[in-house]
């Protein structure tokens, strides 16, 4: 039973990480060095935030991706990446939903509510689906470059006297961690009954 509780707790932790990642920054680009100009771009699943310093003045604003295409050249971001983020958002929302179902199944399994077998496969099965849906958007980001000039996920380059760096932000890493947790928790739940049956076979109950 302890393993089931640990697996259930792990799945809940994975769900929390996915929720945090839904609202967190997935990718960041920073540039600076040219004529005292310094700017940073943080890309969330629903919008992008830009902050910059030009001639001693600080500029900060937020844009939804539907309105951001006109500013893509200024930010040094390929507008096609907006579609990537939009697709990643749908995958992440789906992962959140399947994680909730997985938690319900695992809690039912641990508390022995309803059909023991049904709760086991509900929690474990949707946990595996959560693993896939959580890993997919992270890999989707990684396979797509966010800079027209670098074409790489992690990059550092100099362009027109300005140092440009880009790479994943904390939400991207949280999705990787959540995917690993979901897989471990799912496997633990799916194998839990098999381990119990093996133990029962080695120590059969006394005959009446």
C-alpha positions as CSV (number, residue, x, y, z in Angstrom):
1,X,0.0,0.0,0.0
2,X,2.9,2.3,0.7
3,X,4.1,2.2,-2.9
4,X,0.6,3.1,-4.1
5,X,0.5,6.1,-1.8
6,X,3.9,7.2,-3.0
7,X,2.9,6.8,-6.6
8,X,-0.4,8.7,-6.0
9,X,1.5,11.5,-4.3
10,X,4.0,11.6,-7.1
11,X,1.2,12.0,-9.7
12,X,-0.3,14.8,-7.7
13,X,3.1,16.5,-7.6
14,X,3.3,16.0,-11.4
15,X,-0.1,17.6,-11.8
16,X,1.0,20.6,-9.8
17,X,4.1,21.0,-11.9
18,X,2.1,20.9,-15.1
19,X,-0.3,23.6,-13.8
20,X,2.7,25.8,-12.9
21,X,4.2,25.2,-16.3
22,X,0.9,26.2,-18.0
23,X,1.3,29.7,-16.6
24,X,5.1,29.9,-16.6
25,X,7.8,31.1,-19.0
26,X,8.8,28.5,-21.6
27,X,11.4,30.3,-23.6
28,X,13.6,33.3,-23.2
29,X,15.7,35.5,-25.5
30,X,18.1,38.2,-24.3
31,X,20.0,40.7,-26.2
32,X,22.3,43.5,-25.3
33,X,25.5,45.5,-26.0
34,X,24.6,47.7,-28.9
35,X,24.5,51.4,-28.0
36,X,23.5,50.6,-24.5
37,X,20.4,48.6,-25.7
38,X,19.3,45.7,-23.6
39,X,16.2,43.7,-24.0
40,X,14.6,40.4,-23.0
41,X,11.7,38.4,-24.3
42,X,9.9,35.8,-22.3
43,X,7.5,33.5,-24.1
44,X,4.5,32.0,-22.2
45,X,1.9,29.7,-23.7
46,X,-0.7,32.5,-24.0
47,X,1.4,35.6,-24.4
48,X,4.9,37.1,-24.6
49,X,6.5,39.7,-22.3
50,X,9.1,42.1,-23.5
51,X,11.4,44.3,-21.5
52,X,14.1,46.6,-22.8
53,X,16.3,49.6,-22.1
54,X,16.9,52.0,-24.9
55,X,18.8,55.3,-24.4
56,X,18.3,54.9,-20.6
57,X,14.6,54.5,-20.9
58,X,13.0,51.2,-19.7
59,X,10.2,49.8,-21.9
60,X,8.0,46.9,-20.8
61,X,4.9,45.5,-22.4
62,X,3.0,42.3,-22.9
63,X,1.5,40.9,-26.1
64,X,-0.9,38.1,-27.0
65,X,0.5,36.1,-29.9
66,X,-2.4,37.1,-32.1
67,X,-1.1,40.6,-31.9
68,X,2.6,39.9,-31.8
69,X,3.4,39.1,-35.4
70,X,3.9,42.8,-36.3
71,X,6.6,43.1,-33.6
72,X,8.4,39.8,-34.4
73,X,11.2,41.6,-36.3
74,X,11.9,43.9,-33.4
75,X,12.1,41.0,-30.9
76,X,14.2,38.9,-33.2
77,X,11.6,36.0,-33.1
78,X,10.3,34.1,-36.1
79,X,6.5,34.6,-36.2
80,X,6.1,31.0,-37.2
81,X,7.1,30.0,-33.7
82,X,3.8,31.5,-32.4
83,X,2.0,28.6,-34.0
84,X,4.4,26.2,-32.3
85,X,3.5,27.7,-28.9
86,X,-0.2,27.6,-29.7
87,X,0.0,23.8,-30.4
88,X,2.2,23.3,-27.3
89,X,-0.5,25.0,-25.2
90,X,-3.2,22.6,-26.4
91,X,-1.0,19.6,-25.7
92,X,-0.2,21.0,-22.2
93,X,-3.9,21.6,-21.4
94,X,-4.6,18.0,-22.5
95,X,-1.8,16.7,-20.3
96,X,-3.3,18.6,-17.4
97,X,-6.7,17.0,-18.0
98,X,-5.3,13.5,-18.3
99,X,-3.2,14.1,-15.1
100,X,-6.4,14.9,-13.2
101,X,-8.0,11.7,-14.4
102,X,-4.9,9.7,-13.5
103,X,-4.9,11.2,-10.0
104,X,-8.6,10.3,-9.6
105,X,-7.8,6.7,-10.6
106,X,-4.8,6.4,-8.4
107,X,-6.6,7.8,-5.4
108,X,-9.4,5.4,-6.0
109,X,-6.9,2.5,-6.2
110,X,-5.2,3.5,-3.0
111,X,-8.4,4.0,-1.1
112,X,-10.0,0.9,-2.7
113,X,-13.0,2.8,-4.1
114,X,-15.0,1.2,-6.8
115,X,-13.4,-1.6,-8.9
116,X,-9.9,-2.2,-7.8
117,X,-8.8,-3.3,-11.2
118,X,-10.6,-0.5,-13.0
119,X,-9.0,2.2,-10.7
120,X,-5.6,0.6,-11.3
121,X,-5.9,0.9,-15.1
122,X,-7.6,4.2,-15.0
123,X,-4.8,5.8,-12.9
124,X,-1.9,3.9,-14.6
125,X,-3.3,4.2,-18.2
126,X,-4.0,7.9,-18.0
127,X,-0.7,8.4,-16.2
128,X,1.1,7.0,-19.2
129,X,-1.0,9.2,-21.5
130,X,0.0,12.2,-19.3
131,X,3.6,11.2,-19.7
132,X,3.3,11.3,-23.5
133,X,1.3,14.6,-23.6
134,X,3.7,16.2,-21.1
135,X,6.8,15.2,-23.0
136,X,5.4,16.1,-26.4
137,X,5.1,19.8,-26.0
138,X,8.6,20.0,-24.4
139,X,10.1,18.1,-27.3
140,X,8.0,20.1,-29.8
141,X,9.7,23.2,-28.4
142,X,13.1,21.6,-28.6
143,X,12.7,20.6,-32.2
144,X,11.8,24.1,-33.3
145,X,14.2,27.0,-33.4
146,X,12.9,30.3,-32.1
147,X,15.5,32.5,-33.8
148,X,15.5,33.1,-37.5
149,X,19.2,33.4,-37.5
150,X,20.3,30.7,-35.1
151,X,17.9,27.9,-36.0
152,X,18.8,26.3,-32.6
153,X,17.0,25.7,-29.4
154,X,20.0,26.9,-27.3
155,X,21.9,29.6,-29.0
156,X,24.4,32.4,-28.4
157,X,25.6,34.7,-31.2
158,X,26.6,38.2,-32.1
159,X,24.6,40.1,-34.6
160,X,25.2,43.8,-35.5
161,X,27.3,44.3,-32.4
162,X,24.6,42.8,-30.1
163,X,25.0,39.7,-28.1
164,X,22.0,37.4,-28.4
165,X,21.3,34.4,-26.2
166,X,18.3,32.1,-26.1
167,X,17.1,29.0,-24.4
168,X,14.3,27.3,-22.5
169,X,12.9,28.8,-19.3
170,X,11.8,27.2,-16.1
171,X,8.4,26.0,-17.4
172,X,10.0,23.9,-20.1
173,X,12.1,22.1,-17.5
174,X,9.1,21.6,-15.2
175,X,7.3,19.7,-18.0
176,X,10.3,17.4,-18.4
177,X,10.3,16.7,-14.7
178,X,6.5,16.2,-14.7
179,X,6.8,13.7,-17.5
180,X,9.3,11.6,-15.7
181,X,7.3,11.7,-12.5
182,X,4.1,10.7,-14.4
183,X,5.9,7.7,-16.0
184,X,7.3,6.5,-12.7
185,X,4.0,6.8,-10.9
186,X,2.1,5.1,-13.7
187,X,4.5,2.1,-13.8
188,X,4.4,1.8,-10.1
189,X,0.6,1.7,-10.0
190,X,0.3,-0.7,-13.0
191,X,2.8,-3.1,-11.4
192,X,1.4,-2.8,-7.8
193,X,-1.1,-5.6,-8.0
194,X,1.3,-7.9,-9.8
195,X,3.8,-7.5,-6.9
196,X,1.0,-8.2,-4.4
197,X,-0.1,-11.4,-6.2
198,X,3.5,-12.6,-6.2
199,X,3.8,-12.1,-2.5
200,X,0.5,-13.9,-2.0
201,X,1.7,-16.9,-4.0
202,X,4.8,-17.2,-1.9
203,X,2.8,-17.0,1.3
204,X,-0.6,-18.6,0.7
205,X,-3.3,-18.3,3.3
206,X,-4.0,-21.2,5.6
207,X,-6.7,-23.6,4.5
208,X,-9.9,-23.5,6.6
